[in-house]
Amino acid sequence: MCGIFGYVGKDTASVVKTLRGLKDLEYRGYDSWGVAVKTPQGIYLKKAVGKISSISESEFKNIQGAVSLGHTRWATHGGVSVSNAHPHWNRDKSIAVVHNGIIENHEALRRKISSHFGDKVFRSETDTEVVPLLIDLFMERGLSFEMAFVRTLQDLHGRFAFGAIHKDEPFIIAARGGSPLILGTGDNEQYVASDIPAFLDYTNSVYFFENGEYAKIFPDKINFFNFKTKKQIKKTPQIIEWEKGAASKEGHDHFMLKEILEQRDLIENSVRVGSKAVTDAIPYFKKAKNIFFIAMGTAAHMGMAGEYLFSRISKKRFELVYASEFDRVLPFLGKESVVCGITQSGETADLLEAFESAKKHHATLLSVINVRGSSAERESVHVIPVNAGPEKAVASTKAATTQLTMLTLLAYAISGKQKQGEKLLLKASKGIKGWLSEALLSRVKHIASSIKNAEDLYIIGKGINYPIALEAALKIKEVSYIHAEGFAAGELKHGTIALIEEGTPCIVLVSEDEHSADVLSAAQELKARGAYIIGVSPYNNAVFNSHIEVPSLNEETVFPLMIVSQILAYYLAVLRGNDPDKPRNLAKSVTVK
């Protein structure tokens, strides 16, 4: 879970472009950062602990070179330190390498390197450092830089993406073995990165690396090869329709707030743009003997909500499976099975591994996805895009809402009522647009200020609001660092109510549905034990100590309930002095297991 950016072209101030690209990738890792530039004097390398967003370009005004590589790190192997930051050197500092992923056999490779060069050759605790040293070893045996790089790749086990430069070579060499890597191509300028927004200032014409591929990247040409067979591969660039403005804060204090507010329009946009993809997906689900949706984190909560939607609307059963636990359903997979991934990035390591297992069992793969051209899309026979646009805050907000939008529409479509579903969702979008206002933000911020010092917080819901309670708790944990737990309303009395003390904040999610009486009864039980009850509901109730009003949208009330939880999490983070865009220990795209 790191960010890679590289440039090769005509701009001798390439380090500036690399720094800007890294700042756009900081959501993928912000423990430390580093840049390497090929200069006439050799490779210039700078590494530091902390966030790159605060670094001034002026510090690098004298560094000249038209080939550069950079990296933002989310620590896996080895602590957060300058020595563990990327790029990493070989022995004589003629090679610099950046890496995203995990090299599973790095200990065995360390022993191999040590037996040849000695133990003192290692300068870090990372798994990455074996790569430049292996390249070094193979070059010492007579291989070229390119062939030594390829030979090194063949020795690696795990999921990875690499970029490497050599002080005497005019190209970047980059490879993918499971972790995301994309190449943007311009006018005698090429960009390699972990994600598209990093180079949208310069080009929207992209090549996608497939697993097992490497590229030799010159300013005026790109050659792709299979690193196992060494055979050249022909590729065609694709045009990405994202706009860079969608990946900027546009005047807001944080990406998270900006992305929350974008939900005023996103349900409508997702319905209008994604309707045909939903229609085209219907046959896959109708003919399936069994259906499994797989996801992790926020996407899994949306999938769980989808279970309720499919059951109630389409009378079709599917099972949500956490991608990391997918092995348990493998005995039930076959040619008549549909496995549908729900993912923002399309690069989640556990999900892609589950896809590999499903393919071996001849299941049909589909995806509900945000990032077009991602690995999950390329593995799927059909894709339902959610059309949220770039999501930069680590904690997912607008992608979650659009995932739930498309799952709702899919449930209606499978039941033969797609137009009805579109009408209901567009009505919900209209209701949210007027309600998601400065007045609402002020109300939620006021309530957040009253509970910001809480150590524990509980959220309850029933029916489809139960997975929304789980998601609300996740958002609060992610960005505020308050211990928060979501529960089905009837579950609290089976143990957790023992934790309720005088003043414990409890959020109660209530819709105008058949479950409202049960949820309010559970709230009474909490209040009787001293809980401070925050009701999120279309109407006030005597049991609530505080109330946040949401529009009454029938079954679609689930959307404003979730949006309120996102806003509350955001203000709890800000009021507690946290950066909601970059919460500690987390990164946006979980590309390692």
C-alpha positions as CSV (number, residue, x, y, z in Angstrom):
1,M,0.0,0.0,0.0
2,C,2.4,2.6,-1.3
3,G,2.5,5.2,-4.1
4,I,4.8,5.0,-7.1
5,F,5.5,7.8,-9.6
6,G,8.0,8.0,-12.3
7,Y,8.8,10.3,-15.2
8,V,11.0,10.0,-18.3
9,G,10.9,12.7,-20.9
10,K,12.2,16.1,-22.0
11,D,11.8,18.1,-18.8
12,T,15.1,18.3,-16.9
13,A,13.2,19.5,-13.9
14,S,11.5,16.1,-13.7
15,V,11.8,16.0,-10.0
16,V,9.1,18.7,-9.7
17,K,6.7,16.5,-11.7
18,T,7.6,13.6,-9.5
19,L,7.0,15.5,-6.3
20,R,3.6,16.7,-7.6
21,G,2.7,13.2,-8.6
22,L,3.7,11.8,-5.2
23,K,1.5,14.5,-3.5
24,D,-1.4,13.3,-5.6
25,L,-0.7,9.7,-4.4
26,E,-0.2,10.5,-0.7
27,Y,-3.5,8.8,0.1
28,R,-1.7,5.5,-0.8
29,G,1.0,6.0,1.8
30,Y,2.3,8.8,4.0
31,D,4.6,7.3,6.6
32,S,7.6,8.4,4.5
33,W,8.7,9.4,1.0
34,G,11.6,9.6,-1.3
35,V,12.7,10.6,-4.8
36,A,15.6,9.5,-7.1
37,V,16.8,11.5,-10.1
38,K,19.2,10.5,-12.8
39,T,21.6,13.5,-13.1
40,P,24.9,14.0,-14.9
41,Q,26.7,13.3,-11.6
42,G,24.9,10.1,-10.9
43,I,21.6,9.3,-9.1
44,Y,20.5,12.0,-6.6
45,L,18.4,10.5,-3.8
46,K,16.4,12.2,-1.1
47,K,14.3,10.4,1.6
48,A,12.4,11.6,4.6
49,V,9.9,10.5,7.3
50,G,6.5,12.2,7.3
51,K,4.1,13.6,4.7
52,I,5.3,14.8,1.4
53,S,2.4,17.3,1.1
54,S,4.4,19.8,3.3
55,I,7.5,19.7,1.1
56,S,8.3,22.7,-1.1
57,E,9.4,22.3,-4.7
58,S,11.9,25.0,-4.2
59,E,14.1,22.7,-2.2
60,F,14.8,20.8,-5.4
61,K,15.3,23.7,-7.9
62,N,19.0,22.8,-8.5
63,I,18.3,19.1,-9.2
64,Q,18.5,18.6,-13.0
65,G,17.6,15.3,-14.7
66,A,14.9,14.1,-17.1
67,V,14.5,10.6,-15.5
68,S,13.1,10.4,-11.9
69,L,11.3,8.0,-9.6
70,G,9.4,8.6,-6.4
71,H,7.6,6.8,-3.7
72,T,5.2,7.4,-0.7
73,R,5.3,4.6,1.8
74,W,2.8,2.8,4.1
75,A,5.1,0.7,6.3
76,T,4.8,-3.1,6.0
77,H,8.3,-4.6,6.5
78,G,10.3,-2.5,8.8
79,G,9.3,0.6,10.9
80,V,8.9,4.1,9.8
81,S,12.4,5.5,9.3
82,V,14.6,7.2,6.7
83,S,16.6,4.0,6.1
84,N,13.4,2.0,5.4
85,A,11.9,4.7,3.1
86,H,12.1,4.2,-0.7
87,P,13.9,4.4,-3.1
88,H,16.5,1.7,-2.2
89,W,20.0,1.5,-3.5
90,N,22.3,-1.3,-4.8
91,R,25.9,-1.4,-3.4
92,D,27.5,1.4,-5.4
93,K,24.3,3.6,-5.6
94,S,24.1,3.2,-9.4
95,I,20.6,1.7,-9.2
96,A,17.5,3.0,-7.4
97,V,14.3,1.0,-6.9
98,V,10.7,1.8,-5.7
99,H,8.2,-0.9,-4.8
100,N,4.6,-1.5,-3.8
101,G,3.6,-4.8,-2.4
102,I,5.2,-7.6,-0.4
103,I,8.0,-10.0,-1.4
104,E,7.1,-13.1,0.5
105,N,10.4,-14.9,0.0
106,H,12.6,-11.9,1.0
107,E,14.3,-13.7,3.9
108,A,15.5,-16.5,1.6
109,L,16.7,-13.9,-0.9
110,R,18.5,-12.0,1.8
111,R,20.4,-15.2,2.7
112,K,21.3,-15.6,-1.0
113,I,22.6,-12.1,-1.2
114,S,24.4,-12.3,2.1
115,S,26.2,-15.4,1.0
116,H,27.6,-13.5,-2.0
117,F,28.1,-9.9,-0.7
118,G,28.1,-10.3,3.1
119,D,25.6,-9.2,5.7
120,K,26.8,-5.6,5.8
121,V,25.4,-4.9,2.3
122,F,21.9,-4.3,3.8
123,R,21.0,-0.8,5.0
124,S,17.3,-1.3,5.9
125,E,14.8,-3.7,7.4
126,T,12.6,-3.8,4.3
127,D,11.8,-6.6,1.9
128,T,12.3,-4.2,-1.0
129,E,16.1,-3.9,-0.6
130,V,16.7,-7.4,-1.9
131,V,15.6,-6.2,-5.4
132,P,18.4,-3.6,-6.2
133,L,20.9,-6.0,-4.6
134,L,19.7,-9.0,-6.7
135,I,19.9,-6.8,-9.8
136,D,23.5,-5.9,-8.7
137,L,24.3,-9.6,-8.3
138,F,23.0,-10.6,-11.7
139,M,24.8,-7.6,-13.4
140,E,28.0,-8.8,-11.7
141,R,27.5,-12.1,-13.5
142,G,27.3,-10.3,-16.9
143,L,23.7,-9.5,-17.4
144,S,22.5,-6.1,-18.7
145,F,20.5,-3.8,-16.4
146,E,17.3,-4.8,-18.2
147,M,18.0,-8.6,-18.1
148,A,19.2,-8.4,-14.5
149,F,15.9,-6.8,-13.6
150,V,14.0,-9.5,-15.4
151,R,16.0,-12.2,-13.8
152,T,15.3,-10.7,-10.4
153,L,11.6,-10.6,-11.1
154,Q,11.6,-14.3,-11.8
155,D,13.0,-15.0,-8.3
156,L,10.3,-13.1,-6.5
157,H,7.2,-14.6,-4.7
158,G,4.4,-12.3,-3.7
159,R,2.4,-9.3,-5.0
160,F,4.5,-6.4,-6.3
161,A,5.0,-3.5,-8.6
162,F,8.4,-2.0,-9.2
163,G,10.1,0.9,-10.9
164,A,13.9,1.1,-11.3
165,I,16.5,3.4,-12.9
166,H,20.2,3.0,-13.6
167,K,22.7,5.9,-13.6
168,D,23.9,5.0,-17.1
169,E,20.6,4.2,-18.8
170,P,18.0,6.6,-20.4
171,F,14.9,4.7,-19.4
172,I,12.8,3.6,-16.5
173,I,12.0,-0.1,-16.2
174,A,8.8,-1.0,-14.4
175,A,7.0,-4.3,-13.7
176,R,3.8,-5.6,-12.2
177,G,3.3,-8.8,-10.4
178,G,0.0,-8.3,-8.6
179,S,0.1,-4.7,-7.3
180,P,-1.4,-1.8,-9.4
181,L,0.7,0.0,-12.0
182,I,-0.4,2.3,-14.8
183,L,1.5,4.1,-17.5
184,G,0.5,7.5,-18.9
185,T,1.8,8.4,-22.3
186,G,2.3,12.0,-23.6
187,D,4.3,13.9,-26.2
188,N,7.8,12.6,-25.7
189,E,7.0,12.2,-22.0
190,Q,6.0,9.1,-20.1
191,Y,4.6,8.7,-16.6
192,V,4.4,5.5,-14.5
193,A,2.2,5.5,-11.4
194,S,0.2,3.5,-8.9
195,D,-3.0,5.4,-9.8
196,I,-4.3,7.6,-12.6
197,P,-4.9,10.9,-10.8
198,A,-1.1,11.2,-10.3
199,F,-0.6,12.1,-14.0
200,L,-3.9,13.6,-15.0
201,D,-2.3,17.1,-15.2
202,Y,-0.3,15.8,-18.2
203,T,-2.2,13.1,-20.0
204,N,-5.4,10.9,-19.9
205,S,-4.0,8.4,-22.3
206,V,-3.0,5.3,-20.4
207,Y,-1.6,1.8,-20.7
208,F,-2.5,-0.8,-18.0
209,F,0.1,-3.3,-16.9
210,E,-1.1,-6.9,-16.6
211,N,0.4,-9.2,-14.1
212,G,3.6,-10.7,-15.3
213,E,4.5,-7.7,-17.5
214,Y,7.4,-5.3,-17.5
215,A,7.9,-2.1,-19.6
216,K,11.1,-0.4,-20.8
217,I,10.1,3.2,-20.9
218,F,11.8,5.8,-23.0
219,P,10.7,9.4,-23.7
220,D,9.5,8.6,-27.2
221,K,8.6,4.9,-26.9
222,I,7.4,2.1,-24.6
223,N,8.2,-1.5,-25.0
224,F,6.1,-4.1,-23.1
225,F,7.3,-7.6,-22.4
226,N,6.2,-10.7,-20.4
227,F,8.9,-11.1,-17.7
228,K,8.6,-14.9,-17.6
229,T,8.8,-15.6,-21.4
230,K,10.6,-12.3,-22.3
231,K,8.3,-12.0,-25.4
232,Q,7.3,-8.5,-26.5
233,I,3.6,-7.6,-26.0
234,K,1.6,-5.2,-28.2
235,K,-0.7,-2.8,-26.3
236,T,-3.1,0.0,-27.2
237,P,-3.5,3.0,-24.9
238,Q,-7.0,3.8,-23.5
239,I,-8.5,7.2,-22.8
240,I,-9.6,7.9,-19.3
241,E,-12.5,10.4,-19.0
242,W,-11.7,11.6,-15.4
243,E,-11.0,15.3,-14.9
244,K,-8.2,16.5,-12.6
245,G,-10.6,18.8,-10.8
246,A,-12.5,15.8,-9.5
247,A,-9.3,14.8,-7.7
248,S,-8.7,18.2,-6.0
249,K,-10.2,19.8,-2.8
250,E,-11.8,22.6,-4.7
251,G,-11.7,25.0,-1.8
252,H,-12.8,22.5,0.9
253,D,-10.6,21.9,4.0
254,H,-10.4,18.2,3.4
255,F,-11.1,15.7,0.6
256,M,-13.4,13.8,2.9
257,L,-15.7,16.8,3.3
258,K,-15.6,17.6,-0.4
259,E,-16.4,14.0,-1.3
260,I,-19.3,13.8,1.2
261,L,-20.9,16.9,-0.3
262,E,-20.5,15.5,-3.8
263,Q,-23.2,13.0,-2.9
264,R,-25.8,15.7,-3.6
265,D,-25.5,14.7,-7.2
266,L,-23.9,11.3,-7.3
267,I,-26.9,9.1,-6.9
268,E,-28.6,10.7,-9.9
269,N,-25.3,10.5,-11.9
270,S,-24.7,6.9,-11.0
271,V,-28.2,5.9,-12.1
272,R,-28.1,7.8,-15.4
273,V,-24.6,6.6,-16.4
274,G,-24.8,3.1,-15.0
275,S,-28.3,2.1,-16.0
276,K,-27.4,0.2,-19.1
277,A,-24.7,-1.8,-17.4
278,V,-27.2,-2.9,-14.8
279,T,-29.6,-4.0,-17.6
280,D,-26.8,-5.9,-19.3
281,A,-26.0,-7.7,-16.0
282,I,-29.5,-9.1,-15.5
283,P,-28.9,-12.4,-17.5
284,Y,-25.9,-13.3,-15.5
285,F,-27.8,-13.2,-12.2
286,K,-31.0,-14.7,-13.5
287,K,-29.3,-17.9,-14.8
288,A,-27.0,-18.3,-11.8
289,K,-27.5,-21.3,-9.5
290,N,-25.8,-19.5,-6.7
291,I,-24.5,-15.9,-6.2
292,F,-21.7,-14.6,-4.1
293,F,-20.7,-11.0,-3.6
294,I,-17.2,-10.5,-2.3
295,A,-15.7,-7.4,-0.8
296,M,-13.7,-5.9,2.1
297,G,-14.3,-3.1,4.6
298,T,-16.8,-0.4,3.5
299,A,-17.6,-2.3,0.3
300,A,-18.5,-5.4,2.4
301,H,-21.0,-3.4,4.4
302,M,-22.6,-2.2,1.1
303,G,-22.7,-5.8,0.0
304,M,-24.4,-6.8,3.3
305,A,-26.9,-4.1,2.7
306,G,-27.4,-5.6,-0.8
307,E,-28.3,-8.9,0.8
308,Y,-31.3,-7.2,2.3
309,L,-32.2,-5.4,-0.9
310,F,-32.0,-8.6,-3.0
311,S,-34.1,-10.5,-0.5
312,R,-36.8,-7.9,-0.3
313,I,-37.0,-6.5,-3.8
314,S,-35.9,-9.3,-6.2
315,K,-36.6,-12.3,-4.0
316,K,-33.2,-13.5,-5.1
317,R,-30.7,-14.8,-2.5
318,F,-27.0,-14.0,-2.6
319,E,-24.4,-14.4,0.1
320,L,-21.9,-11.7,1.0
321,V,-18.4,-13.1,1.7
322,Y,-15.4,-11.2,3.0
323,A,-12.9,-11.7,0.3
324,S,-10.2,-12.7,2.8
325,E,-12.5,-15.6,3.9
326,F,-13.5,-16.7,0.4
327,D,-12.0,-20.2,0.8
328,R,-15.0,-21.3,2.8
329,V,-17.4,-21.1,-0.2
330,L,-15.1,-22.7,-2.7
331,P,-16.8,-26.1,-2.4
332,F,-20.0,-24.5,-3.6
333,L,-18.6,-22.9,-6.8
334,G,-19.0,-24.2,-10.3
335,K,-20.0,-23.1,-13.9
336,E,-23.4,-22.0,-12.7
337,S,-22.0,-19.7,-10.0
338,V,-21.7,-15.9,-10.2
339,V,-19.0,-14.2,-8.1
340,C,-19.4,-10.4,-8.0
341,G,-16.7,-8.2,-6.5
342,I,-17.6,-4.8,-4.9
343,T,-14.5,-2.6,-4.8
344,Q,-13.7,1.1,-5.1
345,S,-10.1,0.7,-6.3
346,G,-10.4,-2.6,-8.2
347,E,-7.0,-3.5,-6.8
348,T,-7.8,-4.9,-3.3
349,A,-5.4,-7.8,-2.9
350,D,-7.8,-10.2,-1.0
351,L,-10.5,-9.6,-3.6
352,L,-8.1,-10.3,-6.6
353,E,-6.9,-13.5,-4.9
354,A,-10.5,-14.6,-4.4
355,F,-11.2,-13.9,-8.1
356,E,-8.2,-16.2,-9.0
357,S,-9.7,-19.0,-6.9
358,A,-13.2,-18.4,-8.4
359,K,-11.8,-18.6,-11.9
360,K,-10.2,-22.0,-11.1
361,H,-13.7,-23.2,-10.2
362,H,-15.1,-21.9,-13.5
363,A,-17.4,-19.3,-11.8
364,T,-18.5,-16.2,-13.8
365,L,-16.8,-13.0,-12.5
366,L,-18.5,-9.6,-12.4
367,S,-17.6,-6.4,-10.6
368,V,-19.3,-3.4,-9.1
369,I,-16.4,-0.9,-9.4
370,N,-15.3,2.7,-9.4
371,V,-11.9,2.8,-10.9
372,R,-12.2,1.9,-14.6
373,G,-9.4,-0.2,-16.2
374,S,-8.4,-1.7,-12.8
375,S,-7.4,-5.3,-12.3
376,A,-10.9,-6.4,-11.1
377,E,-12.5,-5.0,-14.2
378,R,-10.0,-6.7,-16.5
379,E,-10.7,-10.0,-14.7
380,S,-14.5,-9.6,-15.0
381,V,-16.8,-10.6,-17.9
382,H,-19.1,-7.7,-17.0
383,V,-18.7,-4.5,-15.0
384,I,-21.2,-2.2,-13.3
385,P,-19.5,1.1,-12.8
386,V,-20.5,3.2,-9.9
387,N,-19.2,6.5,-11.4
388,A,-18.1,8.1,-8.2
389,G,-15.1,9.7,-9.8
390,P,-11.7,9.9,-8.0
391,E,-12.0,9.3,-4.2
392,K,-8.9,10.7,-2.5
393,A,-9.8,10.5,1.2
394,V,-8.7,7.2,2.7
395,A,-12.1,6.7,4.4
396,S,-14.6,5.9,1.6
397,T,-17.8,8.0,1.5
398,K,-19.1,8.8,-2.0
399,A,-17.9,5.4,-3.4
400,A,-20.0,3.6,-0.7
401,T,-23.1,5.6,-1.6
402,T,-22.7,4.9,-5.3
403,Q,-22.1,1.2,-4.6
404,L,-25.3,1.0,-2.7
405,T,-27.1,2.9,-5.4
406,M,-26.1,0.4,-8.1
407,L,-26.9,-2.6,-5.8
408,T,-30.3,-1.1,-5.2
409,L,-30.9,-0.6,-8.9
410,L,-29.7,-4.1,-9.6
411,A,-32.1,-5.6,-7.1
412,Y,-35.0,-3.8,-8.9
413,A,-33.7,-4.8,-12.3
414,I,-33.5,-8.5,-11.5
415,S,-37.1,-8.3,-10.3
416,G,-38.2,-6.7,-13.6
417,K,-38.7,-3.3,-12.1
418,Q,-35.7,-1.4,-13.2
419,K,-37.6,1.7,-14.2
420,Q,-39.3,1.8,-10.8
421,G,-36.0,1.5,-9.1
422,E,-34.5,4.4,-11.2
423,K,-37.5,6.6,-10.3
424,L,-37.2,5.9,-6.6
425,L,-33.4,6.5,-6.6
426,L,-33.8,9.8,-8.6
427,K,-36.5,10.9,-6.0
428,A,-34.1,10.0,-3.2
429,S,-31.3,12.0,-4.9
430,K,-33.6,15.0,-5.1
431,G,-34.5,14.8,-1.4
432,I,-30.8,14.5,-0.4
433,K,-29.7,17.5,-2.6
434,G,-31.8,20.0,-0.6
435,W,-31.1,18.4,2.7
436,L,-27.3,18.1,2.5
437,S,-26.8,21.7,3.5
438,E,-24.7,24.0,5.6
439,A,-27.4,23.8,8.2
440,L,-27.0,20.1,8.4
441,L,-23.3,20.3,8.7
442,S,-23.6,22.8,11.5
443,R,-26.1,20.6,13.4
444,V,-23.9,17.5,13.1
445,K,-20.8,19.5,14.1
446,H,-22.6,20.7,17.2
447,I,-23.5,17.1,18.2
448,A,-19.9,16.0,17.5
449,S,-18.5,18.6,19.8
450,S,-20.6,17.3,22.6
451,I,-19.3,13.7,22.3
452,K,-15.8,14.3,20.9
453,N,-14.1,13.2,24.2
454,A,-16.0,9.8,24.4
455,E,-13.9,6.7,24.6
456,D,-16.6,4.4,23.4
457,L,-19.6,4.8,21.1
458,Y,-22.3,2.4,19.9
459,I,-24.6,2.5,16.8
460,I,-27.7,0.4,16.4
461,G,-30.0,-0.3,13.4
462,K,-32.3,-3.0,12.2
463,G,-32.9,-4.5,8.8
464,I,-30.9,-2.8,6.1
465,N,-29.9,-0.2,8.7
466,Y,-27.8,-2.8,10.5
467,P,-25.0,-2.9,7.9
468,I,-25.3,0.9,7.9
469,A,-24.6,0.9,11.6
470,L,-21.5,-1.3,11.0
471,E,-20.4,1.2,8.3
472,A,-21.0,4.2,10.6
473,A,-18.9,2.6,13.3
474,L,-16.1,1.9,10.8
475,K,-16.1,5.5,9.6
476,I,-15.9,6.8,13.2
477,K,-13.1,4.4,14.1
478,E,-11.1,5.1,10.9
479,V,-10.8,8.9,11.3
480,S,-11.7,9.9,14.9
481,Y,-9.9,6.9,16.6
482,I,-12.9,6.6,19.0
483,H,-13.7,3.0,19.7
484,A,-17.1,2.6,17.9
485,E,-19.2,-0.6,17.4
486,G,-22.3,-1.2,15.2
487,F,-24.9,-3.6,16.2
488,A,-28.2,-5.1,15.2
489,A,-30.8,-3.4,17.5
490,G,-31.8,-6.7,19.1
491,E,-28.2,-7.8,19.7
492,L,-27.2,-5.3,22.4
493,K,-29.1,-7.0,25.2
494,H,-27.2,-10.2,24.5
495,G,-24.0,-8.9,26.1
496,T,-22.9,-5.5,24.9
497,I,-25.4,-3.6,27.0
498,A,-23.1,-4.5,30.0
499,L,-20.7,-1.8,28.6
500,I,-23.2,1.0,28.8
501,E,-22.5,3.6,31.5
502,E,-23.9,7.0,32.3
503,G,-23.3,9.3,29.4
504,T,-22.2,6.6,26.9
505,P,-23.1,8.0,23.4
506,C,-25.3,5.7,21.4
507,I,-26.5,6.5,17.8
508,V,-29.8,5.1,16.8
509,L,-30.6,4.8,13.1
510,V,-34.4,4.8,12.5
511,S,-36.3,4.7,9.3
512,E,-40.1,4.9,8.8
513,D,-40.4,1.2,8.3
514,E,-41.6,-2.0,10.0
515,H,-38.5,-2.0,12.3
516,S,-38.9,1.4,13.8
517,A,-40.7,0.3,17.0
518,D,-38.1,-2.4,17.7
519,V,-35.2,0.0,17.3
520,L,-36.9,2.6,19.5
521,S,-37.5,-0.1,22.1
522,A,-33.8,-0.9,22.1
523,A,-33.0,2.8,22.4
524,Q,-35.2,2.9,25.6
525,E,-33.2,0.0,27.0
526,L,-30.0,1.8,26.4
527,K,-31.3,5.1,27.9
528,A,-32.4,3.2,31.0
529,R,-28.8,2.3,31.6
530,G,-27.6,5.9,31.2
531,A,-26.8,6.1,27.5
532,Y,-26.9,9.4,25.7
533,I,-29.2,8.8,22.7
534,I,-28.5,10.5,19.4
535,G,-31.4,9.7,17.1
536,V,-30.9,9.9,13.3
537,S,-34.4,9.7,11.9
538,P,-37.0,11.5,9.8
539,Y,-38.8,12.4,13.0
540,N,-38.0,13.2,16.6
541,N,-38.8,10.9,19.5
542,A,-38.9,11.4,23.3
543,V,-36.2,8.8,23.7
544,F,-33.7,10.9,21.8
545,N,-31.4,13.2,23.8
546,S,-30.3,14.8,20.5
547,H,-31.9,14.5,17.1
548,I,-30.5,14.7,13.5
549,E,-33.3,14.9,11.0
550,V,-33.0,13.1,7.7
551,P,-35.5,13.2,4.8
552,S,-38.2,10.5,4.8
553,L,-37.4,8.5,1.6
554,N,-39.1,5.2,2.4
555,E,-36.6,2.4,1.7
556,E,-34.1,4.9,0.4
557,T,-33.8,6.6,3.8
558,V,-30.8,4.4,4.2
559,F,-28.8,6.9,2.1
560,P,-29.2,10.0,4.3
561,L,-28.7,7.8,7.4
562,M,-25.3,6.8,6.0
563,I,-24.4,10.3,5.0
564,V,-25.0,11.6,8.5
565,S,-22.6,9.0,9.9
566,Q,-20.0,10.1,7.4
567,I,-20.4,13.8,8.4
568,L,-20.3,12.9,12.1
569,A,-17.1,10.9,11.7
570,Y,-15.5,13.8,9.8
571,Y,-16.3,16.4,12.5
572,L,-15.2,14.0,15.3
573,A,-11.9,13.7,13.5
574,V,-11.4,17.4,13.0
575,L,-12.5,18.4,16.5
576,R,-10.1,15.8,17.9
577,G,-7.2,17.3,15.9
578,N,-6.9,14.4,13.4
579,D,-6.4,14.6,9.6
580,P,-9.5,12.9,8.3
581,D,-8.0,12.4,4.8
582,K,-5.0,10.5,6.1
583,P,-5.9,8.5,9.2
584,R,-3.0,6.8,11.0
585,N,-2.1,3.3,10.0
586,L,-4.4,3.3,7.0
587,A,-4.0,3.7,3.3
588,K,-6.5,4.0,0.5
589,S,-6.0,1.0,-1.7
590,V,-5.2,-2.2,0.3
591,T,-2.9,-3.9,-2.2
592,V,-1.3,-6.2,0.3
593,K,-2.8,-9.1,2.3
